[in-house]
Amino acid sequence: MDMLATRTTWLAIGILFIIVVGTKILRWKSSVHPLSTRPPPPIVNVLGLLPSLFIKGFGVTINDLYTKFGSVFTVSLFGPKITLLVGPEVSTHFFQGLESDIDVRKFMEVTIPIFGQEVFYGVDTATCSEQLNFIVDALKPSKLRSLVDPMSQEVEAYFAKWGQDGIVDLKHELEQVLMFISSRCLLGYEVRDMMLEEVYSLFHDLANGLNFLSFLFPYTTTPRNRRRDKAHIRLKEIFTATIRSRRSSGRVEDDALQRLMNSKYKDGRFTTEAEISGMIMGLVVAGHISSTSTSTWTGACMLSNTKFLIAAMEEQKHIISKYKNQIGYEALSEMDTLHRCIKEAIRMHTSAPVLVRKAHTKFRVHTKEGEEYDIPGGHNILVPTALNNKLAHIYSDPHLYDPDRFGPGREEDKVGGKYSFTTFGGGRHVCPGMALAYLQIKVIWSHLLRNFELKLISSFPKADGSKMNQEPKGKVMISYKRHQLL
Ligand code: HEM
């Protein structure tokens, strides 16, 4: 009996073993095997692309490759590989994949000397992600309402300095007024009132640390990098002094600096002075350049398209009469025409023309052309936002400035599917400053449309290819004459 029981037990264990192993093999066959059978994307050698890159430029070359190979292709750089994913159909893993599978860290070394070792890509992934969450929280749309009054005061005070009529460089004017807004809403009134000129010039030196050369060699001693390092040290001193003074006096303000000071890690510790300083530098650098560029493009586009300029002005008239000229958060939220004019300007002239990641593990994409590719781990992955924003199967007449494409009944970006409009990124690293960017640009343009008659007098600007953010090249001259929109 005992022997029978032992035999039965062994038989049961044997059957169980066969089932477990068999199931594993079947699962492996059905999931792993097919993965290994998909081909990698078509590959082109960078040598063959050099003539086109020199003659036609990066944008046109990528567009030509897209026409030839479809939405996924790889460029080989004598060893390292860059795989391009064009269009929303193949972008999901790029935006949503786990950091352990695909991440941006490798390309962000350039930011370490700019913002400091204590933040973002100078610290481990978990701490970095907590810090990014502090920023998301500090810039939540619900927290922006209280910033409208200070923003409007800065804008009114700035343009009050303009005469009855005149000619100005729009880009310069918008850069200045945005610095006043940033200092008031992000850095705090201490900086705004006492040392804005110095801080403005330091931020200029800091932001100049973001250039093509320092992407490759962030620590090389060049004059630019030396100025960047000096600016970092001085800004850190300024923010540290402000933080200490607020903490010792118990004074609490309503700005991003304060919200970052109040942020706590999951283990209960508060952010340090160096971390707060680094994060605030990150906010200003990330937000200021892109907002200046976007607000200038918005102006250039509206002033060159009478139909939409008139539509935006009509909307202002309606809002003025509805809100008795009190332009607060609700009034700004109702400016849909102006919102679409900004969105369309930024679709055509995105300040982040490419987004990059490093794939650590293999992933599969299904293209709209019906192909399936396995992209090997180790590839660098690039999403060309500027090209995505002009895809003819998503945007009708993509080279036309047509804000109505985002309006009711069309909504081309939504119809195109998730990740059709990635000017602000998407998924895990979507821009936390998007709502703030729209808000400040609307406050400025609402004020300009209500108070000035404007004309673009220089030719429509070209994008500055030497700058990473594709800002308008050179001066953007406009004439203004005061008027009162009624
Ligand atoms: C028109 C203005 C802006 C544009 C076009 C823009 C664009 C972008 C894009 C495309 C990304 C994603 C990058 C990637 O996926 O690799 C991003 C991330 C980011 N942006 Fe913006 N941005 C703008 C304004 C702002 C403002 C005003 C702030 C803050 C004050 C800001 C703070 C950030 C931060 C902190 C990140 C990093 C998020 C993360 O890695 O999780 N941006 N932005």
Residues whose N, C-alpha, C, O or C-beta is under 5 A from the ligand:
A	BS01	HEM	L132 I135 L283 A286 G287 S290 S291 T294 S351 A352 L355 V356 T422 T423 F424 G425 R428 H429 V430 C431 P432 G433 M434 L436 A437
